[in-house]
Amino acid sequence: MNGTGENVKVDVTNSELSGALLAGGLSRRMSGREKAFLDLAGVPLLLRTLAPLHRISAWSIIANGDAARFSSFGLKVFSDLRPDFPGPLAGIETALTIATTPWVLVIPVDLPFLPEDLVDKLAAAAMDPTQPVTVASRGRLHPTVCLWPRASRPNITAALDANRLALGGWFARNPHQVVEFPCREGAPDPFFNINTPDDLLAARRWLENGITRS
């Protein structure tokens, strides 16, 4: 902010960006099938998710359990700092703790239709070095997709220490920026995520019809 308390543009350069994939969920609605490895037209879902995010070269995976199962992706793997799978806010805390850049794009591993301009739009919308920039589509917020300033970590840690685990609740209590993304007729929502076997089938049908982005 400037001296008047107004937001000022933050220039988020490529060297200030890194990324973290949240892959630490239990996949209960997928009968325990790990989402990162689900096949979509011969490509693992993790790689489908990363495909449009070329601007970020340094990625990590936040996942619990044996890190060796991700070895084929060639990315560093970090477990949640907190036990017992407390949810995405804990994964974000981990991502910001291990980050070496001022800004971290944190996304779930199960988003195969992310827009090509996601990183550019979020970086362009950064108006405060302490405020995250998240996304919306059709008027709905998707806080698991967010460009986080590393400076947010103490606030997130305080929320988790107070047992405020809900990510949506964190955004309701804290200032942030939102970028609205359009949805193209006949295409999936850009933040469509794969939670169930039916979602997986729907994603495969879109890809079979040549639809790879909204």
Phi, psi and chi 1 to 4 in degrees:
 res  aa     phi    psi   chi1   chi2   chi3   chi4
   1 MET       -  155.4  -70.9 -171.8  177.6      -
   2 ASN   -91.4 -173.7   61.3   20.2      -      -
   3 GLY   -66.5  -17.0      -      -      -      -
   4 THR   -90.7   -0.8   65.4      -      -      -
   5 GLY    85.5    5.2      -      -      -      -
   6 GLU   -87.5  151.4  -63.5  175.9  -12.2      -
   7 ASN   -67.4  143.4  -75.7  -26.2      -      -
   8 VAL  -126.7  154.3  -66.2      -      -      -
   9 LYS   -64.6  136.7 -175.4   72.9 -177.3   67.5
  10 VAL  -105.9  128.7  175.6      -      -      -
  11 ASP   -91.1  103.0 -177.1   20.7      -      -
  12 VAL   -94.5  104.4 -178.1      -      -      -
  13 THR   -86.5  164.6   65.0      -      -      -
  14 ASN   -58.4  -36.9  -73.6    0.1      -      -
  15 SER   -69.4  -15.1   63.9      -      -      -
  16 GLU   -96.1    5.4  -66.2  175.2  -37.3      -
  17 LEU  -112.6  137.6  -75.0  167.9      -      -
  18 SER  -140.5  173.8   58.9      -      -      -
  19 GLY  -133.9  152.5      -      -      -      -
  20 ALA  -137.6  130.3      -      -      -      -
  21 LEU   -99.4  123.3  -74.0  158.7      -      -
  22 LEU   -83.3  113.2  -61.0 -178.2      -      -
  23 ALA  -133.0   29.6      -      -      -      -
  24 GLY  -100.7    7.0      -      -      -      -
  25 GLY   -72.6  169.0      -      -      -      -
  26 LEU   -90.8   -8.1  -63.5  173.4      -      -
  27 SER    52.3   43.2  -62.8      -      -      -
  28 ARG   -60.8  -40.4  -70.2 -170.8 -179.7   94.6
  29 ARG   -77.2   -7.2  -75.1 -177.7  -76.9  177.2
  30 MET  -105.3   21.2  -69.6  -63.4  -62.6      -
  31 SER    54.3   36.2  -58.2      -      -      -
  32 GLY    81.7   -1.8      -      -      -      -
  33 ARG   -68.5  125.4  -63.9  168.7   64.6 -166.3
  34 GLU   -73.2  124.9 -166.5  150.3   17.3      -
  35 LYS   -62.3  -38.2  -66.6 -176.9 -175.1 -179.0
  36 ALA   -53.5  -30.1      -      -      -      -
  37 PHE  -102.6    1.4  -54.2  100.2      -      -
  38 LEU   -60.6  137.8  -65.9  174.9      -      -
  39 ASP   -86.3  126.5 -179.4  -88.8      -      -
  40 LEU  -127.0  102.7  -84.7  177.8      -      -
  41 ALA    52.8   43.8      -      -      -      -
  42 GLY    81.6    6.0      -      -      -      -
  43 VAL  -122.8  131.5  178.3      -      -      -
  44 PRO   -60.6  144.4  -21.0   31.5      -      -
  45 LEU   -56.0  -37.6  179.2   52.3      -      -
  46 LEU   -56.5  -44.3 -177.9  148.2      -      -
  47 LEU   -72.4  -33.4  -65.1 -177.6      -      -
  48 ARG   -59.8  -42.1  -75.0  -86.1  178.7 -163.9
  49 THR   -64.4  -41.4  -62.5      -      -      -
  50 LEU   -75.7  -21.0  -76.9  179.9      -      -
  51 ALA   -51.2  -43.5      -      -      -      -
  52 PRO   -86.9    2.2   32.0  -34.9      -      -
  53 LEU  -101.3   50.1  -52.0  177.0      -      -
  54 HIS   -64.6  -27.2  -42.8  -68.3      -      -
  55 ARG   -63.7  -26.5 -179.0  168.9  168.8  179.8
  56 ILE   -98.9  122.5  -63.9  175.5      -      -
  57 SER   -99.0  -23.5   58.1      -      -      -
  58 ALA  -106.3  113.3      -      -      -      -
  59 TRP  -123.6  148.0  -75.5   91.2      -      -
  60 SER  -127.6  159.2  -61.0      -      -      -
  61 ILE  -111.4  130.4  -61.3  172.2      -      -
  62 ILE  -102.9  107.8  -49.7  -60.2      -      -
  63 ALA  -152.5  148.9      -      -      -      -
  64 ASN   -97.7  164.6  -59.8  -56.7      -      -
  65 GLY    89.3 -161.5      -      -      -      -
  66 ASP   -71.1  113.4 -175.8    6.4      -      -
  67 ALA   -66.1  -21.6      -      -      -      -
  68 ALA   -62.6  -23.3      -      -      -      -
  69 ARG   -66.8  -17.8   68.9 -168.5 -169.7  -83.1
  70 PHE   -97.3    8.3  -66.3  101.0      -      -
  71 SER   -60.5  -29.3   60.1      -      -      -
  72 SER   -67.9  -17.5   62.7      -      -      -
  73 PHE   -86.0  -14.9  -62.6  116.4      -      -
  74 GLY    68.6   25.9      -      -      -      -
  75 LEU  -115.0  151.3  -57.3  176.4      -      -
  76 LYS   -70.4  143.3  -68.6 -177.4  178.6  179.7
  77 VAL  -120.8  134.0 -177.9      -      -      -
  78 PHE  -129.3  136.3  -61.7   87.2      -      -
  79 SER   -82.1  155.6  -63.0      -      -      -
  80 ASP   -53.3  142.3  -77.7  -23.3      -      -
  81 LEU   -70.2  -21.5  -61.9  175.1      -      -
  82 ARG  -110.6  144.2  -62.5  171.1 -173.1  -99.2
  83 PRO   -80.0  170.9   30.9  -35.7      -      -
  84 ASP    69.6   28.0  -57.6  -36.2      -      -
  85 PHE    50.9   62.0  -61.1   92.3      -      -
  86 PRO   -74.7   -4.3   24.7  -31.5      -      -
  87 GLY   115.5 -178.5      -      -      -      -
  88 PRO   -64.0  -31.2   17.2  -29.4      -      -
  89 LEU   -61.9  -36.2 -164.0   60.7      -      -
  90 ALA   -68.6  -36.5      -      -      -      -
  91 GLY   -64.2  -37.0      -      -      -      -
  92 ILE   -67.2  -41.6  -66.4  162.9      -      -
  93 GLU   -56.0  -45.2  178.5 -167.8   39.4      -
  94 THR   -61.9  -45.8  -58.0      -      -      -
  95 ALA   -59.5  -40.8      -      -      -      -
  96 LEU   -75.7  -26.2  -61.5 -175.3      -      -
  97 THR   -72.0  -40.3  -59.6      -      -      -
  98 ILE   -87.1   -8.1   59.9   99.0      -      -
  99 ALA   -67.7  146.1      -      -      -      -
 100 THR  -114.0    6.2   58.8      -      -      -
 101 THR  -116.2  157.3   56.6      -      -      -
 102 PRO   -68.2  -25.3  -18.2   30.5      -      -
 103 TRP  -128.0  140.8  -67.0   86.0      -      -
 104 VAL  -133.8  121.9 -174.6      -      -      -
 105 LEU   -82.0  117.4  178.6   65.8      -      -
 106 VAL  -110.6  125.6 -178.2      -      -      -
 107 ILE  -140.2  154.0   57.7  173.2      -      -
 108 PRO   -71.2  162.8  -10.9   25.0      -      -
 109 VAL   -82.4   -3.9   74.5      -      -      -
 110 ASP  -113.9   38.6   59.5   -6.4      -      -
 111 LEU  -119.9   86.2  -58.7  171.6      -      -
 112 PRO   -79.9   -5.2   28.9  -34.8      -      -
 113 PHE  -121.7   30.5  -58.5  108.9      -      -
 114 LEU   -60.3  144.4  -71.2  173.2      -      -
 115 PRO   -70.7  148.6   19.0  -27.2      -      -
 116 GLU   -62.6  -29.8  -64.9  -83.1   -4.8      -
 117 ASP   -96.9   17.5   58.0   -4.3      -      -
 118 LEU   -56.2  -54.1  174.7   66.6      -      -
 119 VAL   -64.5  -43.5 -178.7      -      -      -
 120 ASP   -59.8  -44.3  -71.4  -16.6      -      -
 121 LYS   -68.7  -39.7  -76.5 -170.3  171.8 -179.1
 122 LEU   -67.8  -42.8  -66.1 -174.5      -      -
 123 ALA   -63.1  -39.2      -      -      -      -
 124 ALA   -68.1  -25.5      -      -      -      -
 125 ALA   -88.0   -6.1      -      -      -      -
 126 ALA   -65.5  119.8      -      -      -      -
 127 MET  -119.4   -1.8  -61.2  -61.9  -68.4      -
 128 ASP  -157.5  130.8 -172.1  -55.9      -      -
 129 PRO   -70.3   -0.7   24.0  -32.6      -      -
 130 THR  -113.9   -1.3   66.6      -      -      -
 131 GLN  -111.1  130.3  -70.2 -175.4   17.5      -
 132 PRO   -72.0  160.3   27.0  -33.2      -      -
 133 VAL  -122.3  115.2 -174.4      -      -      -
 134 THR  -114.0 -172.4 -171.6      -      -      -
 135 VAL  -126.5  160.3  -57.6      -      -      -
 136 ALA  -144.0  155.8      -      -      -      -
 137 SER  -147.4  140.9   59.0      -      -      -
 138 ARG    51.1   35.4  -62.6 -170.6  173.1  102.4
 139 GLY    76.6    4.7      -      -      -      -
 140 ARG  -107.2  131.0  177.9 -171.3  171.6 -163.1
 141 LEU   -76.3  141.0 -159.0   68.1      -      -
 142 HIS  -123.8   78.1  -56.3  -79.0      -      -
 143 PRO   -70.3  -11.5   25.1  -33.7      -      -
 144 THR   -73.0  -14.4   55.0      -      -      -
 145 VAL  -104.0  110.0  178.2      -      -      -
 146 CYS  -158.7  139.7 -172.6      -      -      -
 147 LEU   -92.8  111.2 -177.9   62.3      -      -
 148 TRP  -103.1  134.9  -72.8   91.8      -      -
 149 PRO   -77.3  138.5   27.1  -30.2      -      -
 150 ARG   -59.4  -23.5 -162.5  170.6   56.3 -172.4
 151 ALA   -63.8  -14.1      -      -      -      -
 152 SER   -76.6  -13.8  -68.2      -      -      -
 153 ARG   -57.0  -46.3 -173.7 -174.5   61.4   79.4
 154 PRO   -58.9  -37.9  -25.5   36.2      -      -
 155 ASN   -64.6  -42.1 -170.9  -46.6      -      -
 156 ILE   -65.2  -43.3  -68.7  171.6      -      -
 157 THR   -60.0  -41.5  -64.6      -      -      -
 158 ALA   -62.8  -40.7      -      -      -      -
 159 ALA   -63.6  -44.5      -      -      -      -
 160 LEU   -65.8  -39.6  -69.7  165.0      -      -
 161 ASP   -62.9  -28.8  -72.4  -14.1      -      -
 162 ALA   -88.8    8.4      -      -      -      -
 163 ASN    64.4   27.3 -155.7   35.5      -      -
 164 ARG   -93.9   89.1  -66.0  177.2  172.2  176.4
 165 LEU   -91.3  -17.7  -54.4 -177.3      -      -
 166 ALA   -74.3  125.6      -      -      -      -
 167 LEU   -64.6  -43.4 -177.9   56.5      -      -
 168 GLY   -59.8  -37.5      -      -      -      -
 169 GLY   -64.2  -37.8      -      -      -      -
 170 TRP   -60.9  -45.4 -169.9   95.2      -      -
 171 PHE   -67.0  -31.9  -82.7   91.2      -      -
 172 ALA   -66.8  -25.8      -      -      -      -
 173 ARG   -97.1  -14.2  -64.4 -172.1  -57.6  -89.7
 174 ASN  -126.4  144.6  -68.8  -82.0      -      -
 175 PRO   -63.1  143.4  -18.6   30.5      -      -
 176 HIS  -161.7  165.7   57.6  -82.8      -      -
 177 GLN  -105.6  153.2  -53.4  -65.8  -34.7      -
 178 VAL  -131.0  134.0  179.3      -      -      -
 179 VAL  -112.1  122.8  178.6      -      -      -
 180 GLU   -87.8  130.6  178.7   82.5   26.6      -
 181 PHE  -111.2  139.8  -77.2   80.2      -      -
 182 PRO   -75.4  158.4   28.9  -35.2      -      -
 183 CYS  -118.1  124.8  -63.3      -      -      -
 184 ARG   -83.2  139.9 -176.2  162.6   55.4   88.5
 185 GLU   -57.6  130.1 -174.4   69.8   27.3      -
 186 GLY    81.8    1.1      -      -      -      -
 187 ALA  -115.8  160.1      -      -      -      -
 188 PRO   -68.9  156.0   24.9  -33.9      -      -
 189 ASP   -56.4  138.6 -173.0  -67.4      -      -
 190 PRO   -61.1  -18.5   18.1  -29.7      -      -
 191 PHE  -113.8   25.7  -53.5  107.4      -      -
 192 PHE   -59.1  127.2  172.8   87.2      -      -
 193 ASN  -120.5  153.1   65.5  -46.2      -      -
 194 ILE   -96.8  104.0  -64.2  177.6      -      -
 195 ASN  -108.1  -25.7  -79.2  -37.8      -      -
 196 THR  -132.5  164.7   67.8      -      -      -
 197 PRO   -57.0  -35.3  -28.8   37.5      -      -
 198 ASP   -64.6  -38.3  -75.5  -14.3      -      -
 199 ASP   -62.2  -40.6  -66.8  -24.0      -      -
 200 LEU   -62.9  -42.6 -179.1   60.0      -      -
 201 LEU   -63.9  -41.0  -71.5  174.2      -      -
 202 ALA   -62.8  -43.2      -      -      -      -
 203 ALA   -62.2  -41.3      -      -      -      -
 204 ARG   -64.2  -37.1  -74.3  172.3  172.6  165.3
 205 ARG   -66.0  -43.7  -76.3 -164.6  -66.2  -91.0
 206 TRP   -58.7  -45.1  -85.1  -47.9      -      -
 207 LEU   -65.1  -38.8  -70.1  171.5      -      -
 208 GLU   -62.7  -28.7  -72.8  167.4   -0.7      -
 209 ASN   -90.6   10.8  -69.9  -33.1      -      -
 210 GLY    80.4   12.5      -      -      -      -
 211 ILE   -95.6  112.5  -60.6  171.4      -      -
 212 THR  -114.5  -13.6   58.4      -      -      -
 213 ARG  -147.0  157.3  -62.1  -78.0  173.8  -98.4
 214 SER   -75.1      - -179.3      -      -      -
